[in-house]
């Protein structure tokens, strides 16, 4: 096995073909170590014999030089072997080896717990068994700023049917360039979605008899798909590689826009937008110590001016004016940027988290909402917890929650107090 490159899967495959019960990875590794010690002993004896043979075969003229070189090598090798043996006897080394073995054993056990009996190579195709798989640990997507390039900064803002990030677009405003700026303003009819009165009180947009009004004045509107197509056509006029600059965009505008683009991929807007820049953390960096970082407050504090806030076009004109006045360099803008692809990955992650969270209500009386959100954000649903308990009991569920993710942190938690709060007893199972 050591010389032919066979692993545990190959060995168990051969045993399964012979209708012999498979061997566990731990026992296989144990036998491998036993064979390794024997091979090392034979190799050492062979090397010693080769040294003796080399001495005997040396010519008389070079005998003294050859013996001297060989003795030096033997002394060096012996010293190295002795130091290695001493290091292996140290407490810290043994402790580290124990930790690595325990970690490896735990990882293997947890993987088998997640996969169920499907990992067994001797499993019959006709055997009725549990083939459900608990997913690998999930971590939040890592936000990486855009690479330095010649981007076109387009300041944009949205007005929506409600105040949350799941609302629908009712106005798209954007501006790019100097005097006069190249602007874009489009009112989007929400269709069957009603505009929340609280949102109307903010931006003044409402639908009456299927007609759209802005502060009681009727405005022309288009469907969401047509609005996105028009937005794409506007990008072709302003320059290459557009990046949308928005205030609090990472928590709202970028999410709403990417959701709309995802629903209407035929608009082609996904391949046009290079990324986003969120000016909220940017202004916190450039203008520290402000009482509030609302856009209208910043404009009044820095430029001593006011504007018609919560109108998408007026908002982006004000945002552009403020960034230009502060003379923010492109390198600083890129520091607070993120790609369009990151937003789509983040939307997928949020969707998975929300889906898992909706199944965890039976645990609401046992653990806090924060801990429920941690379970959901790791990709575990109520059924996954139940499956883990059925396969491994208390210990199995504990290992599942403590499993390391790709950042080497616990999947959910390793706190024993929190684990005890879960309904793990047979009378109150997950």
One Martini backbone bead per residue (centre of mass of N, CA, C, O) as a GRO file, in nm:
protein
  430
    1UNK     BB    1   0.058   0.063  -0.020
    2UNK     BB    2   0.309   0.253   0.007
    3UNK     BB    3   0.417   0.176  -0.309
    4UNK     BB    4   0.119   0.196  -0.479
    5UNK     BB    5  -0.088   0.438  -0.389
    6UNK     BB    6  -0.288   0.349  -0.169
    7UNK     BB    7  -0.590   0.409  -0.026
    8UNK     BB    8  -0.870   0.374   0.161
    9UNK     BB    9  -1.066   0.354  -0.080
   10UNK     BB   10  -0.919   0.129  -0.237
   11UNK     BB   11  -0.916  -0.084  -0.018
   12UNK     BB   12  -1.228  -0.090   0.030
   13UNK     BB   13  -1.293  -0.166  -0.262
   14UNK     BB   14  -1.157  -0.442  -0.261
   15UNK     BB   15  -1.310  -0.558  -0.015
   16UNK     BB   16  -1.594  -0.525  -0.137
   17UNK     BB   17  -1.546  -0.718  -0.378
   18UNK     BB   18  -1.479  -0.958  -0.158
   19UNK     BB   19  -1.686  -0.931   0.078
   20UNK     BB   20  -1.534  -0.738   0.284
   21UNK     BB   21  -1.493  -0.573   0.546
   22UNK     BB   22  -1.414  -0.273   0.618
   23UNK     BB   23  -1.169  -0.032   0.699
   24UNK     BB   24  -1.067   0.193   0.904
   25UNK     BB   25  -0.867   0.467   0.906
   26UNK     BB   26  -0.733   0.410   1.181
   27UNK     BB   27  -0.637   0.115   1.131
   28UNK     BB   28  -0.482   0.172   0.872
   29UNK     BB   29  -0.280   0.370   1.002
   30UNK     BB   30  -0.166   0.176   1.210
   31UNK     BB   31  -0.048  -0.029   1.004
   32UNK     BB   32   0.127   0.176   0.859
   33UNK     BB   33   0.314   0.238   1.098
   34UNK     BB   34   0.421  -0.045   1.142
   35UNK     BB   35   0.546  -0.068   0.859
   36UNK     BB   36   0.723   0.186   0.878
   37UNK     BB   37   0.915   0.085   1.099
   38UNK     BB   38   1.023  -0.160   0.943
   39UNK     BB   39   1.131  -0.003   0.699
   40UNK     BB   40   1.330   0.175   0.859
   41UNK     BB   41   1.506  -0.051   0.967
   42UNK     BB   42   1.595  -0.167   0.694
   43UNK     BB   43   1.711   0.098   0.578
   44UNK     BB   44   1.932   0.138   0.792
   45UNK     BB   45   2.080  -0.129   0.747
   46UNK     BB   46   2.140  -0.079   0.446
   47UNK     BB   47   2.309   0.178   0.482
   48UNK     BB   48   2.528   0.054   0.661
   49UNK     BB   49   2.618  -0.160   0.454
   50UNK     BB   50   2.695   0.045   0.231
   51UNK     BB   51   2.925   0.174   0.388
   52UNK     BB   52   3.100  -0.075   0.422
   53UNK     BB   53   3.127  -0.136   0.116
   54UNK     BB   54   3.262   0.132   0.045
   55UNK     BB   55   3.519   0.091   0.205
   56UNK     BB   56   3.611  -0.179   0.066
   57UNK     BB   57   3.608  -0.043  -0.246
   58UNK     BB   58   3.835   0.130  -0.200
   59UNK     BB   59   4.102   0.265  -0.288
   60UNK     BB   60   4.415   0.312  -0.165
   61UNK     BB   61   4.442   0.621  -0.250
   62UNK     BB   62   4.121   0.694  -0.141
   63UNK     BB   63   4.061   0.575   0.141
   64UNK     BB   64   4.098   0.805   0.347
   65UNK     BB   65   3.900   1.010   0.217
   66UNK     BB   66   3.644   0.830   0.213
   67UNK     BB   67   3.630   0.767   0.515
   68UNK     BB   68   3.607   1.058   0.609
   69UNK     BB   69   3.341   1.124   0.461
   70UNK     BB   70   3.171   0.896   0.583
   71UNK     BB   71   3.208   0.967   0.884
   72UNK     BB   72   3.079   1.246   0.862
   73UNK     BB   73   2.803   1.148   0.768
   74UNK     BB   74   2.744   0.960   1.004
   75UNK     BB   75   2.766   1.172   1.228
   76UNK     BB   76   2.546   1.361   1.116
   77UNK     BB   77   2.314   1.155   1.107
   78UNK     BB   78   2.323   1.070   1.405
   79UNK     BB   79   2.269   1.351   1.523
   80UNK     BB   80   1.998   1.399   1.384
   81UNK     BB   81   1.855   1.150   1.503
   82UNK     BB   82   1.892   1.229   1.802
   83UNK     BB   83   1.741   1.503   1.790
   84UNK     BB   84   1.474   1.388   1.694
   85UNK     BB   85   1.423   1.202   1.936
   86UNK     BB   86   1.426   1.429   2.148
   87UNK     BB   87   1.187   1.590   2.028
   88UNK     BB   88   0.978   1.350   2.053
   89UNK     BB   89   1.007   1.359   2.387
   90UNK     BB   90   0.863   1.609   2.407
   91UNK     BB   91   0.581   1.751   2.531
   92UNK     BB   92   0.503   1.951   2.304
   93UNK     BB   93   0.511   1.746   2.074
   94UNK     BB   94   0.305   1.543   2.187
   95UNK     BB   95   0.076   1.748   2.210
   96UNK     BB   96   0.061   1.821   1.908
   97UNK     BB   97   0.005   1.536   1.802
   98UNK     BB   98  -0.255   1.498   1.961
   99UNK     BB   99  -0.409   1.738   1.837
  100UNK     BB  100  -0.393   1.643   1.541
  101UNK     BB  101  -0.536   1.373   1.583
  102UNK     BB  102  -0.796   1.487   1.705
  103UNK     BB  103  -0.867   1.670   1.466
  104UNK     BB  104  -0.874   1.450   1.249
  105UNK     BB  105  -1.084   1.269   1.388
  106UNK     BB  106  -1.310   1.482   1.404
  107UNK     BB  107  -1.330   1.544   1.102
  108UNK     BB  108  -1.401   1.255   1.015
  109UNK     BB  109  -1.652   1.216   1.193
  110UNK     BB  110  -1.811   1.463   1.084
  111UNK     BB  111  -1.818   1.373   0.790
  112UNK     BB  112  -1.971   1.107   0.844
  113UNK     BB  113  -2.213   1.248   0.971
  114UNK     BB  114  -2.297   1.415   0.718
  115UNK     BB  115  -2.302   1.161   0.507
  116UNK     BB  116  -2.328   0.903   0.636
  117UNK     BB  117  -2.345   0.582   0.480
  118UNK     BB  118  -2.230   0.677   0.190
  119UNK     BB  119  -1.911   0.633   0.253
  120UNK     BB  120  -1.952   0.335   0.226
  121UNK     BB  121  -1.815   0.102   0.001
  122UNK     BB  122  -2.015  -0.154   0.097
  123UNK     BB  123  -2.261  -0.038  -0.021
  124UNK     BB  124  -2.559  -0.119  -0.136
  125UNK     BB  125  -2.778  -0.041  -0.394
  126UNK     BB  126  -3.032  -0.205  -0.255
  127UNK     BB  127  -3.006  -0.046  -0.003
  128UNK     BB  128  -3.194   0.093   0.256
  129UNK     BB  129  -3.102   0.434   0.305
  130UNK     BB  130  -2.949   0.715   0.425
  131UNK     BB  131  -2.881   1.000   0.187
  132UNK     BB  132  -2.850   1.231   0.358
  133UNK     BB  133  -2.691   1.561   0.352
  134UNK     BB  134  -2.484   1.759   0.527
  135UNK     BB  135  -2.360   2.048   0.490
  136UNK     BB  136  -2.121   2.242   0.464
  137UNK     BB  137  -1.969   2.494   0.580
  138UNK     BB  138  -2.070   2.837   0.604
  139UNK     BB  139  -1.954   3.153   0.481
  140UNK     BB  140  -1.913   3.462   0.446
  141UNK     BB  141  -1.848   3.669   0.211
  142UNK     BB  142  -1.569   3.813   0.075
  143UNK     BB  143  -1.463   4.142   0.059
  144UNK     BB  144  -1.327   4.278  -0.245
  145UNK     BB  145  -1.174   4.509  -0.389
  146UNK     BB  146  -1.115   4.674  -0.652
  147UNK     BB  147  -0.916   4.705  -0.903
  148UNK     BB  148  -0.706   4.891  -1.057
  149UNK     BB  149  -0.860   5.135  -1.281
  150UNK     BB  150  -1.057   5.270  -1.551
  151UNK     BB  151  -1.316   5.426  -1.423
  152UNK     BB  152  -1.668   5.504  -1.406
  153UNK     BB  153  -1.830   5.742  -1.223
  154UNK     BB  154  -2.163   5.661  -1.094
  155UNK     BB  155  -2.415   5.827  -0.951
  156UNK     BB  156  -2.659   5.662  -0.732
  157UNK     BB  157  -3.026   5.614  -0.686
  158UNK     BB  158  -3.306   5.499  -0.485
  159UNK     BB  159  -3.654   5.433  -0.502
  160UNK     BB  160  -3.912   5.274  -0.301
  161UNK     BB  161  -4.189   5.090  -0.175
  162UNK     BB  162  -3.994   5.070   0.074
  163UNK     BB  163  -3.757   5.050   0.354
  164UNK     BB  164  -3.648   4.790   0.250
  165UNK     BB  165  -3.435   4.565   0.067
  166UNK     BB  166  -3.709   4.408  -0.060
  167UNK     BB  167  -3.788   4.618  -0.239
  168UNK     BB  168  -3.908   4.818  -0.500
  169UNK     BB  169  -3.859   4.998  -0.776
  170UNK     BB  170  -3.947   5.365  -0.862
  171UNK     BB  171  -3.646   5.499  -0.881
  172UNK     BB  172  -3.387   5.622  -1.107
  173UNK     BB  173  -3.071   5.776  -1.025
  174UNK     BB  174  -2.818   5.951  -1.230
  175UNK     BB  175  -2.462   6.057  -1.248
  176UNK     BB  176  -2.217   6.206  -1.487
  177UNK     BB  177  -1.982   6.428  -1.463
  178UNK     BB  178  -1.988   6.750  -1.531
  179UNK     BB  179  -2.043   7.050  -1.697
  180UNK     BB  180  -2.293   6.914  -1.769
  181UNK     BB  181  -2.437   6.652  -1.651
  182UNK     BB  182  -2.496   6.311  -1.694
  183UNK     BB  183  -2.827   6.213  -1.675
  184UNK     BB  184  -3.062   5.996  -1.484
  185UNK     BB  185  -3.431   5.946  -1.512
  186UNK     BB  186  -3.656   5.693  -1.362
  187UNK     BB  187  -3.979   5.573  -1.359
  188UNK     BB  188  -4.122   5.293  -1.175
  189UNK     BB  189  -4.359   5.067  -1.204
  190UNK     BB  190  -4.483   4.838  -0.953
  191UNK     BB  191  -4.756   4.737  -1.020
  192UNK     BB  192  -4.889   4.525  -0.775
  193UNK     BB  193  -4.717   4.687  -0.594
  194UNK     BB  194  -4.731   4.854  -0.307
  195UNK     BB  195  -4.696   5.164  -0.163
  196UNK     BB  196  -4.576   5.268   0.114
  197UNK     BB  197  -4.671   5.532   0.302
  198UNK     BB  198  -4.390   5.581   0.430
  199UNK     BB  199  -4.246   5.613   0.157
  200UNK     BB  200  -4.419   5.845   0.046
  201UNK     BB  201  -4.337   6.048   0.278
  202UNK     BB  202  -4.043   6.063   0.160
  203UNK     BB  203  -4.072   6.069  -0.188
  204UNK     BB  204  -4.382   6.113  -0.315
  205UNK     BB  205  -4.468   5.832  -0.423
  206UNK     BB  206  -4.756   5.723  -0.631
  207UNK     BB  207  -5.053   5.520  -0.696
  208UNK     BB  208  -5.325   5.620  -0.923
  209UNK     BB  209  -5.500   5.453  -1.133
  210UNK     BB  210  -5.220   5.343  -1.260
  211UNK     BB  211  -5.076   5.612  -1.178
  212UNK     BB  212  -4.798   5.823  -1.153
  213UNK     BB  213  -4.678   6.013  -0.862
  214UNK     BB  214  -4.509   6.335  -0.781
  215UNK     BB  215  -4.633   6.531  -0.574
  216UNK     BB  216  -4.919   6.520  -0.750
  217UNK     BB  217  -4.749   6.460  -1.012
  218UNK     BB  218  -4.751   6.340  -1.312
  219UNK     BB  219  -4.562   6.055  -1.434
  220UNK     BB  220  -4.358   5.885  -1.627
  221UNK     BB  221  -4.361   5.525  -1.678
  222UNK     BB  222  -4.204   5.205  -1.629
  223UNK     BB  223  -4.087   4.916  -1.631
  224UNK     BB  224  -3.839   4.746  -1.490
  225UNK     BB  225  -3.710   4.634  -1.747
  226UNK     BB  226  -3.705   4.903  -1.904
  227UNK     BB  227  -3.537   5.057  -1.696
  228UNK     BB  228  -3.281   4.875  -1.718
  229UNK     BB  229  -3.234   4.919  -2.021
  230UNK     BB  230  -3.199   5.227  -2.005
  231UNK     BB  231  -2.960   5.216  -1.812
  232UNK     BB  232  -2.773   5.067  -2.006
  233UNK     BB  233  -2.778   5.279  -2.234
  234UNK     BB  234  -2.651   5.505  -2.059
  235UNK     BB  235  -2.373   5.372  -2.014
  236UNK     BB  236  -2.278   5.400  -2.321
  237UNK     BB  237  -2.238   5.732  -2.275
  238UNK     BB  238  -2.010   5.756  -2.024
  239UNK     BB  239  -1.838   5.481  -2.025
  240UNK     BB  240  -1.619   5.264  -1.906
  241UNK     BB  241  -1.649   5.083  -1.635
  242UNK     BB  242  -1.891   5.110  -1.436
  243UNK     BB  243  -1.939   5.272  -1.112
  244UNK     BB  244  -2.148   5.267  -0.837
  245UNK     BB  245  -2.229   5.549  -0.642
  246UNK     BB  246  -2.334   5.513  -0.294
  247UNK     BB  247  -2.539   5.570  -0.014
  248UNK     BB  248  -2.559   5.292   0.159
  249UNK     BB  249  -2.532   5.052  -0.060
  250UNK     BB  250  -2.464   4.780   0.089
  251UNK     BB  251  -2.756   4.790   0.254
  252UNK     BB  252  -2.934   4.876  -0.023
  253UNK     BB  253  -2.901   4.968  -0.330
  254UNK     BB  254  -2.730   4.720  -0.427
  255UNK     BB  255  -2.938   4.507  -0.347
  256UNK     BB  256  -3.183   4.606  -0.510
  257UNK     BB  257  -3.047   4.607  -0.787
  258UNK     BB  258  -2.952   4.305  -0.794
  259UNK     BB  259  -3.232   4.184  -0.765
  260UNK     BB  260  -3.347   4.305  -1.025
  261UNK     BB  261  -3.134   4.183  -1.218
  262UNK     BB  262  -3.190   3.886  -1.140
  263UNK     BB  263  -3.494   3.898  -1.244
  264UNK     BB  264  -3.357   4.060  -1.521
  265UNK     BB  265  -3.125   3.932  -1.719
  266UNK     BB  266  -3.224   4.042  -2.008
  267UNK     BB  267  -3.102   4.336  -1.969
  268UNK     BB  268  -2.768   4.312  -1.927
  269UNK     BB  269  -2.657   4.460  -1.657
  270UNK     BB  270  -2.458   4.257  -1.519
  271UNK     BB  271  -2.217   4.306  -1.749
  272UNK     BB  272  -2.173   4.628  -1.695
  273UNK     BB  273  -2.131   4.635  -1.397
  274UNK     BB  274  -1.843   4.645  -1.197
  275UNK     BB  275  -1.960   4.811  -0.936
  276UNK     BB  276  -1.920   4.950  -0.601
  277UNK     BB  277  -1.969   5.246  -0.383
  278UNK     BB  278  -1.948   5.331  -0.039
  279UNK     BB  279  -1.990   5.647   0.126
  280UNK     BB  280  -2.029   5.603   0.426
  281UNK     BB  281  -1.740   5.494   0.510
  282UNK     BB  282  -1.591   5.716   0.360
  283UNK     BB  283  -1.692   5.962   0.534
  284UNK     BB  284  -1.592   5.845   0.807
  285UNK     BB  285  -1.295   5.879   0.713
  286UNK     BB  286  -1.288   6.182   0.601
  287UNK     BB  287  -1.533   6.266   0.832
  288UNK     BB  288  -1.471   6.283   1.133
  289UNK     BB  289  -1.710   6.350   1.399
  290UNK     BB  290  -1.991   6.326   1.312
  291UNK     BB  291  -2.312   6.315   1.412
  292UNK     BB  292  -2.405   6.261   1.109
  293UNK     BB  293  -2.437   6.060   0.781
  294UNK     BB  294  -2.631   6.207   0.635
  295UNK     BB  295  -2.647   6.362   0.342
  296UNK     BB  296  -2.787   6.634   0.422
  297UNK     BB  297  -2.597   6.686   0.667
  298UNK     BB  298  -2.326   6.693   0.515
  299UNK     BB  299  -2.396   6.924   0.320
  300UNK     BB  300  -2.447   7.132   0.546
  301UNK     BB  301  -2.167   7.103   0.693
  302UNK     BB  302  -1.973   7.149   0.436
  303UNK     BB  303  -2.162   7.352   0.225
  304UNK     BB  304  -2.413   7.506   0.337
  305UNK     BB  305  -2.650   7.322   0.209
  306UNK     BB  306  -2.954   7.250   0.032
  307UNK     BB  307  -3.199   6.993  -0.060
  308UNK     BB  308  -3.402   6.761  -0.236
  309UNK     BB  309  -3.467   6.511  -0.062
  310UNK     BB  310  -3.562   6.195  -0.181
  311UNK     BB  311  -3.451   6.238  -0.471
  312UNK     BB  312  -3.267   6.067  -0.674
  313UNK     BB  313  -3.140   6.298  -0.846
  314UNK     BB  314  -3.072   6.493  -0.610
  315UNK     BB  315  -2.892   6.298  -0.451
  316UNK     BB  316  -2.665   6.255  -0.671
  317UNK     BB  317  -2.584   6.551  -0.701
  318UNK     BB  318  -2.498   6.585  -0.406
  319UNK     BB  319  -2.291   6.355  -0.393
  320UNK     BB  320  -2.102   6.458  -0.613
  321UNK     BB  321  -2.040   6.734  -0.488
  322UNK     BB  322  -1.908   6.625  -0.227
  323UNK     BB  323  -1.678   6.452  -0.350
  324UNK     BB  324  -1.546   6.682  -0.512
  325UNK     BB  325  -1.492   6.874  -0.273
  326UNK     BB  326  -1.308   6.651  -0.116
  327UNK     BB  327  -1.112   6.513  -0.310
  328UNK     BB  328  -1.138   6.209  -0.375
  329UNK     BB  329  -0.953   5.956  -0.438
  330UNK     BB  330  -0.949   5.665  -0.612
  331UNK     BB  331  -0.813   5.489  -0.395
  332UNK     BB  332  -1.032   5.549  -0.178
  333UNK     BB  333  -1.274   5.445  -0.336
  334UNK     BB  334  -1.167   5.146  -0.365
  335UNK     BB  335  -1.169   5.071  -0.062
  336UNK     BB  336  -1.514   5.097  -0.087
  337UNK     BB  337  -1.536   4.853  -0.275
  338UNK     BB  338  -1.741   4.629  -0.490
  339UNK     BB  339  -1.855   4.374  -0.658
  340UNK     BB  340  -2.111   4.238  -0.831
  341UNK     BB  341  -2.052   3.941  -0.766
  342UNK     BB  342  -2.058   3.974  -0.459
  343UNK     BB  343  -2.359   4.046  -0.442
  344UNK     BB  344  -2.469   3.778  -0.557
  345UNK     BB  345  -2.339   3.597  -0.343
  346UNK     BB  346  -2.472   3.742  -0.101
  347UNK     BB  347  -2.764   3.683  -0.184
  348UNK     BB  348  -2.739   3.377  -0.168
  349UNK     BB  349  -2.658   3.367   0.130
  350UNK     BB  350  -2.912   3.512   0.242
  351UNK     BB  351  -3.116   3.308   0.131
  352UNK     BB  352  -3.011   3.064   0.290
  353UNK     BB  353  -3.041   3.186   0.572
  354UNK     BB  354  -3.349   3.239   0.559
  355UNK     BB  355  -3.431   2.948   0.507
  356UNK     BB  356  -3.311   2.831   0.773
  357UNK     BB  357  -3.449   3.027   0.974
  358UNK     BB  358  -3.751   2.933   0.912
  359UNK     BB  359  -3.688   2.636   1.067
  360UNK     BB  360  -3.601   2.739   1.385
  361UNK     BB  361  -3.859   2.792   1.573
  362UNK     BB  362  -3.838   2.543   1.781
  363UNK     BB  363  -3.576   2.706   1.928
  364UNK     BB  364  -3.679   2.982   2.060
  365UNK     BB  365  -3.692   2.862   2.373
  366UNK     BB  366  -3.366   2.781   2.394
  367UNK     BB  367  -3.251   3.016   2.216
  368UNK     BB  368  -3.124   3.272   2.069
  369UNK     BB  369  -3.140   3.467   1.793
  370UNK     BB  370  -2.838   3.478   1.745
  371UNK     BB  371  -2.791   3.167   1.741
  372UNK     BB  372  -2.986   3.112   1.512
  373UNK     BB  373  -2.829   3.284   1.302
  374UNK     BB  374  -2.570   3.113   1.315
  375UNK     BB  375  -2.691   2.851   1.218
  376UNK     BB  376  -2.805   2.959   0.949
  377UNK     BB  377  -2.526   3.088   0.839
  378UNK     BB  378  -2.397   2.780   0.826
  379UNK     BB  379  -2.635   2.593   0.674
  380UNK     BB  380  -2.847   2.520   0.902
  381UNK     BB  381  -3.118   2.331   0.974
  382UNK     BB  382  -3.348   2.161   1.145
  383UNK     BB  383  -3.303   1.891   0.989
  384UNK     BB  384  -2.996   1.879   1.032
  385UNK     BB  385  -3.001   1.859   1.340
  386UNK     BB  386  -3.175   1.605   1.352
  387UNK     BB  387  -2.983   1.425   1.186
  388UNK     BB  388  -2.733   1.454   1.373
  389UNK     BB  389  -2.872   1.327   1.623
  390UNK     BB  390  -2.953   1.050   1.495
  391UNK     BB  391  -2.645   0.968   1.428
  392UNK     BB  392  -2.484   1.097   1.717
  393UNK     BB  393  -2.626   1.255   1.908
  394UNK     BB  394  -2.491   1.466   2.123
  395UNK     BB  395  -2.204   1.439   2.007
  396UNK     BB  396  -2.275   1.487   1.709
  397UNK     BB  397  -2.401   1.771   1.738
  398UNK     BB  398  -2.155   1.899   1.868
  399UNK     BB  399  -1.960   1.851   1.629
  400UNK     BB  400  -2.124   2.006   1.418
  401UNK     BB  401  -2.107   2.290   1.569
  402UNK     BB  402  -1.770   2.268   1.598
  403UNK     BB  403  -1.697   2.279   1.322
  404UNK     BB  404  -1.473   2.375   1.094
  405UNK     BB  405  -1.409   2.624   0.892
  406UNK     BB  406  -1.231   2.817   0.654
  407UNK     BB  407  -1.139   3.001   0.931
  408UNK     BB  408  -1.102   2.808   1.191
  409UNK     BB  409  -1.391   2.812   1.298
  410UNK     BB  410  -1.669   2.765   1.439
  411UNK     BB  411  -1.958   2.708   1.295
  412UNK     BB  412  -2.102   2.808   1.573
  413UNK     BB  413  -2.014   2.645   1.858
  414UNK     BB  414  -1.822   2.558   2.182
  415UNK     BB  415  -2.032   2.614   2.392
  416UNK     BB  416  -2.161   2.424   2.643
  417UNK     BB  417  -2.405   2.593   2.737
  418UNK     BB  418  -2.545   2.610   2.461
  419UNK     BB  419  -2.560   2.304   2.405
  420UNK     BB  420  -2.747   2.247   2.657
  421UNK     BB  421  -3.000   2.420   2.545
  422UNK     BB  422  -3.049   2.206   2.367
  423UNK     BB  423  -3.280   1.956   2.260
  424UNK     BB  424  -3.121   1.643   2.340
  425UNK     BB  425  -3.323   1.476   2.452
  426UNK     BB  426  -3.542   1.215   2.410
  427UNK     BB  427  -3.797   1.391   2.501
  428UNK     BB  428  -3.646   1.658   2.340
  429UNK     BB  429  -3.600   1.673   2.042
  430UNK     BB  430  -3.495   1.827   1.748
   0.00000   0.00000   0.00000
